[in-house]
């Protein structure tokens, strides 16, 4: 296990310096690890190492995920202090903000998977197929396109290996947690290798009447056509079944009166279903010693469907404010279908002009995204005092007649985008580098409102620029500054049935990065200032989205990793984020003024963690022990109520693993050791999600 630890550190360091996804093999001879690395270029990367880019990057690797016993993507993101959790539509998808900026609350937060935008519905992503999560903070949308000014999250998946390896792992835990995970890869020939991994979960949760069944399969194949050309294919299969859960209600800011298990939906609604089938095809070709070509194609078909009974948010329809035994509810029905096609072609390399080396990246990308939305609602008349579908929250009755829903939003939307991007990292001297880049986006959007039989369309051409400067203070210590503009279309219609204007962003940052200093220290320090116009937020009263207007965020981030000894590492990370509205505005749904300087929902000013990891021997068996302390500061819990503040919290998580034999290991993880009551996120004081009480999981892993 210790050898794996040292090996993984070397691979991570090489990955940061070479910034490629790598295919690796290792042999042990006289206790020396030999690592062979073969380059497989990542999209939007070119030949520039991450250490030389004017951008801070958090890398959460597979070893961290494994050692911490993490099986869900959102839990892994807790290791980046720049990220905070957002409202996630009743727990049905992953939603987060980077440096205070999130996308549309009514849709999953956008991520890249191997450089491809992952639009549509993913459910709650697991970590079985994740090799590395890169949180590429700051201004990168001028290159990637459609990114948030706070940063872009890129998931790099596990790749086929030619040396056979694999494992199967079973996990049991609190709340009848049952999971199985497997992975197997080998070379079929000298030139072709395959990999298949998967994850299945059938578990209850700490929430009453909420369980989850999830299946994920990820087969892939790699063909080294020649010494300079490779072709890879990856498939993604997702099926998730889970009740939509809005959390608990909090009255008069009395968080102590809340039972984290209480569920106010209706068990007869059954589960919401998320399904997805995705494909990625990627061609890497080395044109010569200086230039490479990358071409890729991705297609993804996904759906999100189900019924839910949600706590009514409108004060004029909600009885709980006057009668503690009656909680008014809405009934909602969703049937959303999404198709996403993406293509990319890019060349990268270096050329010397006028005695100056230029590292060039030039690319063209295209996407076509289609979204069909069928959203139906039943709710009581405003001010009627109707208790037809109200329940006693302390003694819920699931025998009452369920009302029929009526169509509220039935739309068919198509987005088409074409982007041209280029950047040049100019090596002015041995120590100074200048980055210049731009992106041109042409965007078309057509939305058909099927209820009104009216259509809207818009098209726009947007030019985004990117500038940066990097200076090497010493070996592997760089100072940098950067500025970038961005552009992202918004999906859907507002409550007046009008299409949204696209988001416009700009961001600036200055920072310091260091890598393997004295073979012991790595990390980064960054100060940033960013803003966004036409940001969307959720309208609690309608269930639709609305434009929040212009928002801005400033802050500072610190990340430090150090080897205390050859067996012990320490990670320290902290982020201060001041994210607020930049102008006065009025919430159209509630008619409530939101003043300039109002906090953004679910964004904590202070977030940080400390992680200690130690490798040792127990009775001749290699073992691992880890401890992590996570802190999240207080957060605004409702956009229209500045007095509703979610309290801060501190969680302590412990993990341990022992290699019983060379092939069998056991792992134990205990989360929220001190059983702290806390709240993860909120949409409204009546839709607030409590955190999970103390819980454990135990796993047995067999490697072959």
PyMOL commands that set and color helices and strands:
alter all, ss='L'
color gray80, all
select helices_A, chain A and resi 2-18+50-52+62-67+73-77+141-144+255-257+267-269
alter helices_A, ss='H'
color red, helices_A
select strands_A, chain A and resi 21-29+32-40+57-61+83-85+96-98+112-113+116-117+130-137+151-157+165-173+177-187+192-204+211-224+229-242+272-286+291-311+329-353+356-378+406-427+432-449+454-474+477-488+503-517+521-538+545-565+568-581+585-587+592-594+606-618+621-632+635-636+645-646+649-659+664-671+679-684+687-690+695-703
alter strands_A, ss='S'
color yellow, strands_A
deselect
rebuild
show_as cartoon
